[in-house]
Amino acid sequence: MQNPKDYGFSRQVPEGDNRDRMVCDDCGWIHYTNPKIVVGAVVGHEGRILLCRRAIEPRRGFWTIPAGYLEERETAEAGAMREAQEEACAEIALDGLLAVYSIPRISQVQLIYRATLARPEFSAGPESLEVRLFDWDAIPWPELAFPSVHWALGQYDTVKEQPVFPAFTNPPGETGNY
């Protein structure tokens, strides 16, 4: 949608609400702006981790886990599997919700799964420059695209051998307002 202000909207607190919203000056319709949901997976295969080098901004050229925005009418699980297919041409099998991260600075909630490669085949999709499996000690830590990728990898390492585990949240002290 274009900027609501261009269409006769103004900021006001609607009746029964407690927050400023963009409200149509003519009919009272409320334009809600809600956080984006990101879905992705830490994908392990034979003791290594699948990472994608980003071909798009933000952070072009940096490494990340396969992840992206959830689409409308899509389950979080299906979205995480789709993102792995789009970014790494990889078919993955999810085995648990690894973490739920709140990133209020950019209005995101991230749902990150633990997964394995369903088939040992992958290649760079249109949003990736390259895709590789990394041994843990070879992960390019200084070249990771986002703090939440660091968090997810560290938390994955904590539970990689556990069949059942509780989902993590932001690490202590990490508010997501970096």
C-alpha positions as CSV (number, residue, x, y, z in Angstrom):
1,M,0.0,0.0,0.0
2,Q,1.1,3.5,-0.7
3,N,1.7,5.9,2.3
4,P,-1.7,6.1,4.0
5,K,-1.3,9.8,4.6
6,D,-1.5,10.2,0.8
7,Y,-5.1,8.8,0.9
8,G,-6.8,10.9,3.6
9,F,-5.4,9.0,6.6
10,S,-4.3,10.7,9.8
11,R,-2.6,9.4,13.0
12,Q,-5.1,9.1,15.9
13,V,-6.0,6.8,18.7
14,P,-9.2,4.9,17.6
15,E,-12.0,4.5,20.0
16,G,-11.4,1.5,22.3
17,D,-7.7,1.5,21.4
18,N,-4.6,2.8,23.2
19,R,-2.2,3.4,20.4
20,D,-1.8,5.8,17.5
21,R,-2.9,4.2,14.3
22,M,-3.4,5.4,10.7
23,V,-7.2,6.0,10.5
24,C,-9.1,6.9,7.3
25,D,-10.5,10.5,7.8
26,D,-13.6,9.6,5.8
27,C,-14.8,6.2,7.0
28,G,-12.7,5.4,10.1
29,W,-11.1,2.3,8.6
30,I,-7.9,1.5,10.6
31,H,-4.6,0.7,8.7
32,Y,-2.8,-1.6,11.1
33,T,1.0,-1.9,10.8
34,N,2.2,-5.2,12.3
35,P,5.6,-6.9,12.6
36,K,6.9,-9.0,9.8
37,I,7.4,-12.7,10.5
38,V,10.7,-14.3,9.4
39,V,11.1,-18.1,9.1
40,G,14.2,-20.0,8.6
41,A,16.3,-23.0,9.7
42,V,19.7,-24.0,11.0
43,V,20.3,-27.0,8.7
44,G,22.7,-29.7,9.8
45,H,24.2,-32.4,7.6
46,E,26.8,-35.0,8.7
47,G,28.1,-32.6,11.4
48,R,28.2,-29.6,9.2
49,I,26.0,-26.5,8.8
50,L,24.4,-25.2,5.6
51,L,25.0,-21.5,5.0
52,C,24.1,-19.2,2.1
53,R,26.1,-16.2,1.0
54,R,23.6,-13.4,0.4
55,A,23.2,-12.1,-3.1
56,I,20.8,-9.4,-2.0
57,E,20.7,-6.5,0.4
58,P,20.7,-6.1,3.3
59,R,24.2,-7.5,4.0
60,R,24.9,-8.7,0.5
61,G,28.0,-11.0,0.5
62,F,27.6,-12.1,4.1
63,W,26.6,-15.6,5.2
64,T,23.3,-16.5,6.7
65,I,21.0,-19.5,7.4
66,P,18.3,-20.0,4.8
67,A,15.5,-17.7,6.0
68,G,13.1,-15.0,4.8
69,Y,9.6,-13.6,5.2
70,L,6.6,-15.8,5.8
71,E,4.0,-15.5,3.0
72,E,0.3,-15.0,3.6
73,R,-1.7,-18.2,4.0
74,E,1.5,-20.2,4.7
75,T,2.4,-22.1,7.8
76,A,5.6,-21.2,9.5
77,E,7.0,-24.7,8.8
78,A,6.1,-24.6,5.1
79,G,7.7,-21.1,5.0
80,A,11.0,-22.3,6.5
81,M,11.1,-25.2,4.0
82,R,10.3,-22.9,1.1
83,E,13.0,-20.5,2.1
84,A,15.6,-23.4,2.1
85,Q,14.4,-24.3,-1.4
86,E,14.5,-20.8,-2.7
87,E,17.9,-19.8,-1.2
88,A,19.7,-23.1,-1.3
89,C,17.7,-25.3,-3.7
90,A,17.6,-27.7,-0.7
91,E,14.9,-30.0,0.5
92,I,15.0,-30.0,4.3
93,A,13.3,-31.9,7.1
94,L,12.3,-29.9,10.2
95,D,12.7,-31.6,13.6
96,G,11.8,-28.8,16.0
97,L,11.3,-25.1,16.7
98,L,14.8,-23.9,17.7
99,A,14.0,-20.3,18.7
100,V,11.6,-17.4,18.6
101,Y,13.5,-14.1,18.4
102,S,12.0,-10.6,18.9
103,I,13.7,-7.9,16.9
104,P,11.6,-4.8,17.8
105,R,14.1,-2.3,16.1
106,I,13.0,-3.6,12.7
107,S,9.6,-5.0,13.8
108,Q,10.4,-8.6,13.2
109,V,9.6,-11.9,14.9
110,Q,11.8,-14.7,13.8
111,L,10.9,-18.4,14.0
112,I,14.0,-20.5,13.5
113,Y,13.8,-24.3,13.2
114,R,16.3,-27.0,13.5
115,A,16.5,-29.1,10.4
116,T,18.5,-31.6,8.4
117,L,19.0,-32.0,4.6
118,A,16.3,-34.4,3.4
119,R,18.6,-35.1,0.4
120,P,22.3,-34.2,0.2
121,E,21.8,-31.9,-2.7
122,F,21.9,-28.1,-2.7
123,S,23.0,-25.2,-4.9
124,A,22.7,-21.4,-4.9
125,G,19.2,-20.0,-5.5
126,P,18.6,-16.6,-7.0
127,E,19.0,-14.9,-3.6
128,S,22.4,-16.6,-2.8
129,L,25.8,-16.1,-4.3
130,E,26.9,-19.5,-3.0
131,V,25.8,-22.2,-0.6
132,R,28.2,-24.4,1.4
133,L,28.3,-26.9,4.2
134,F,30.7,-25.7,6.9
135,D,32.4,-27.7,9.7
136,W,31.7,-25.9,13.0
137,D,35.3,-24.6,13.3
138,A,35.2,-23.3,9.7
139,I,32.0,-21.2,10.0
140,P,32.9,-17.6,8.9
141,W,31.8,-16.1,12.2
142,P,32.9,-12.5,11.4
143,E,31.1,-12.7,8.0
144,L,27.7,-13.7,9.4
145,A,25.0,-11.3,8.2
146,F,22.9,-10.8,11.3
147,P,23.2,-11.1,15.1
148,S,20.2,-13.6,15.1
149,V,22.3,-15.9,12.9
150,H,25.0,-16.0,15.6
151,W,22.3,-16.7,18.2
152,A,20.7,-19.5,16.2
153,L,24.0,-21.2,15.5
154,G,25.1,-21.0,19.1
155,Q,21.7,-22.3,20.3
156,Y,21.7,-25.1,17.7
157,D,25.1,-26.2,19.0
158,T,23.6,-26.4,22.5
159,V,20.9,-28.8,21.4
160,K,22.2,-30.5,18.3
161,E,22.3,-34.0,19.9
162,Q,19.1,-33.6,21.9
163,P,16.0,-35.3,20.4
164,V,13.7,-32.9,22.3
165,F,14.4,-29.4,23.5
166,P,12.5,-26.2,24.5
167,A,12.6,-23.4,22.0
168,F,15.0,-20.6,22.8
169,T,14.4,-16.8,22.8
170,N,16.8,-13.9,22.5
171,P,19.9,-14.6,24.5
172,P,20.2,-12.8,27.9
173,G,20.9,-9.1,27.4
174,E,20.1,-9.2,23.7
175,T,17.0,-7.0,23.2
176,G,17.0,-7.1,19.4
177,N,17.5,-3.3,19.4
178,Y,21.1,-3.5,18.1
